């Protein structure tokens, strides 16, 4: 049997696919759904979906017996009457007690130092996106993430971290150079083409998460 990679989102769209999938979510969300493809399953086998926040096991979303057939797409949901607490979350999928898939996501507190992040393949002279989008073709070689920023003291430590399918693919650390409030950008690039996948960007200012955003590079 096979369970594919899990995609996380706050909700599903009308087509049953995750809306704005990612691995970073802002504090305040009450529900996260995980969607995955499965193959070669057998109706009647026991399975379970176990959630953790850090080392704390949360209420499991379990089914006594699989009833979705041999191949297809399934989803599991973690929800709370109150907002899910910030932290590192892990989802483990088990069949007959054996682990077949494990992955996770983060919920973070986001400060108000930066504005909304816009992705684009190009930017203009003012750092604004040209044809902003969050879905890119597989032949893209560079993706800009541009955003407004408040006045931040020069030299303030900051970092930009890019994730692909939950794994870090790029990390840039340094001292803040923009002296006044305005607009700036960071870039993800590759000499060939950027690999398909679900990407997330985390920008930290002086040790605090200042912005998160997600985008997708689709299969050719």
N, C-alpha and C positions, 0 to 999 in steps of 0.2 A: 504494500500500500504506500501511498505518498500523500503528504500534506505539503502544499506549496508555501512560499513566503507569505506571512500575514501582513496585510495592509490595514493601518489604523486610521480612523476618521471619527469625527464627532457625530456624523449621521450618514445615512445612505440616501442616494438620490432616487428619483422615480424609477430608474432602470435597475435598482438594486445594487449599484456600484457605489463604493465609498466616495463621498464628496470631499474634495481637498484633502486627500490622504497625506499622512506625514508621520513623523516620529517625535515631534515637539508640539506641545499644546499649552496654551496660556491658562493660568489658574482661573477658575470660575466654571469650567466645564463640569457638567454633571454626568456625562455619559460618553464612553468611548466604545466603538464597535470595531472588532477585528474580523476581516474578511480573508478567506483563503480558498484556494482550489484544492480539490481532493481527487484521488484516483485509486482504483482497485480496492475500494472499501467493500464491506459485506454487511448487509442489513442484519441487525441482531447482535453485533459485537458491542461490548461495553466501551465507552469512551468518556472523557471528561476534559474540561477546560479549567485550568487552575490559574488564579491570578495572585500575584504578590506585589506589595509595595515595599521596596527594600527587602528585609528579611521577614516581613509580616505577611502571612498568608491571608488573603481576603476570601470573601464568600465565593465558593466555586460555582461556576455555571456548568452543571453536569447534566447529561442525558443518560438514562438507564440503558438505552440500546440505540445503536445507530439506525436511522430510518430514512436516510437521504439518498440511498442508492449507491451505485458503484463509483460514478464519476460526476463531478459538478462543482458547485461553489457553495460554501457554508459560511456562517457568521456566528460570532459570540459577542456578548455585550457586557461591559462592566458599567454599572450605573449606581447612583447614590441620590437620596433625597436632597442632600446638600452637595456643595461643590466637592469634587474629588481633590484630596489634599495634594499639594505639590510634592514631587518626588520621582524616583525611578520605579517604573512598573514593569513587571514581567508576566508574560502569558505563556503557559506550558500546555500543550495539547498531548493527551495520552490516549492510547488505544490498548485495551486489555492490560492496562498498567504500565505499558512501555511508552517512553517519551518519543514522540515522532516529530515534534516541532517546538521550538522555544525562541521567543523574540520579545522585544520590549519597546517602551516609549517613555517619554518624560513629560511631566506637567511642571511648568515653571512660573514663578512670579515674574512679571514683566514690568519694568519701570517705564516712565513716560518721557525718557530722555530723547528717544528717537521716534520719528513718525512711521507710517506704514511703509513696508518694503515693497518696491515694484521691481519685477524681473523683466529683462529685455535682452535681445541679442545686440542692441546698439543703444547708445545714449547720445544726446546732443551736447553742444558746447557748455551748457549749463548743468550738465549732469542729470538731466531729466530723461526718462525712458522714451525710446522710439518704439511705438507699437508694443506696449507692455502686455505681457501674457504670463501665464503660469504653466503652459504646456509648450514644449519645444521638440522639434524634429530631431531624429537621431544623428543628423549630420552637423549639428551645431558644434562650434569649436570654442565659443566663449559666451558666458552668460553674465550680464551685469545685474547687480542688486543695488538699487539706488534708494535713498531715503533722506528725509529732512532730519536735521538735528538741531537741538538747542545749543546754547553757548556752553561748551565744555572746555575746561582749562587745558591749554596745550601741555602735552606730556602725560596726560592722564592715561593710565594703562587701559588698553582695550584689545579685543580679539574678535576675529570672525572665524567661525567654525562651520564647515560644510559637512553634511552627512549624506550618504547614499544608502538607502535601505537600512538606515539605523547605524551604519558604520561611518566613522570619521574618514573623510577622503582628503581634506585640506584644513589646515589650521594656520592662521596668521596672527601673530602677536606683535604689539608695538606700543608706541606712545602716540596719543592723539595729536594730529598736526593741524587740522582745521581750526583756525583761531576764532571765527565768529559763527553765529547761527547761520545755517544755510542748507545746502544739499551736498551730499557726497555719495560715494559708491564703493563697493567691493566687487571683485570679479572671480568667477570660476572659469578656468581655461584648461585646454589640453592641446598638445601639438597635433594630435590626430583629431578625434572627435570625442565628445563627452559621452560616457557610457550611459545607456538607457537605465532608468530607475526612478525611484521616488527620492527627491532631494529635500533636505531641510537646511536652513541657515540659522545659526544662532550668533547674535552679536552681543558681546559683553562689554560694558563700560565700568571700569573701576571695580571689577569683581561682581557686578550685578548684571543680570540678563536685561538688555535694553530693547531687544527686538527678536522675534522669531518669524519665520515665513517658510512656506513650502512651495515646491514646483516639481514638475515631472518632465523627464526626457523619455519620449515614447520609443518603442521598438521600431526598427526600420520596416 
